[in-house]
Amino acid sequence: MISGVATVEDESLFPLLALLKDSEALKIEPSAAAGFIGPFAISATDYANDHGIAFENATHIVWLTGGALVPDGEMAAFYERGRKKMGR
């Protein structure tokens, strides 16, 4: 079941891309990072309470599309953009 959807600003994707590379050594394309924002978007509002969502009983799945086809130079630029947004 899908309870809801969220849209995200492009600039919010790059820090998540950088965090995933740093923590899991995974290279993803920026749009793949959008799936990580869902729980944050839900928890920042009354949406969970209004729709009876109990986070302790929920499973959040993110389908990642890889960055294997993204040229190395572009991937490095995405990564640096994310690190700058995080102040690193």
N, C-alpha and C positions, 0 to 999 in steps of 0.2 A: 504494500500500500504506500502511496505517496501522500504525505500530509500537506505539503506546500512546496513552493518554489521561491527562489531568491535571485535577484540580479546583483551583479557586483561591478564595481568600477575597475577598469583595467589596471590602474596603479596599485590596487590592493593585491594583485596576483603576484607581483614580483618579489615582495618579501617572503611570501609563502614558498615560492619556487626556490629561493635562496635557503630558507630554513630546511626544506626537504633535502636539498643537496648537501647541506652541512650535517644534518642529523642522520640521513639514511644513504647518502652517496647516490641518490637517484637524480637523473636528469629528466625533467619533464618540460613539455611546452607550457607556456604561461597559462593558456586557457584551461589546462588540466587542474591547475591550482584552485579554480573556482569552487570545486566540490568541497574543499576544506572549510569554506566560509559558512556553510549551512548551519552547523551547530552554534556558531557564534552569533549568527543573525537571529536564530530562534531564541537563544538565551538572553539577547539584549532587548527583548520585547516581552509582552504578555502572551505571545503566540502559544507557547508550550502549555501554559495554564488554561488558556481559552480553548485549546483543542485536546486537553487531557493527555498531553505527552509527558511521560515520566522518563527522564533521561537515563535513569538507572535500568530501565527496561528497554531502551532503544539501542539499535545498532545503526551506526552511520557508515555507509559504504561510499567510498570514492573510487570511481573508475578512472585510472590514470592513463592518458595517452602519452606515450613516451616522447622523448625529445631526440630520438635517434636520427631523425631526418632533418633536424634543425642544424644548420651549419655551425661549426665550433665557435666561430667569431660571434655569431648572433647569440648563441647560448651564453658565452662569456659576458656579453653586454647585458643580457637579461639578468644574469646572476649579480653583476655589479650594480645594476639598477635596484635590485632587491636589497642588497647590502646597504646601499646609500639610503634607501627609504627607512631602513632599520637603524640608521645612524652608526653603522659599522665601517 
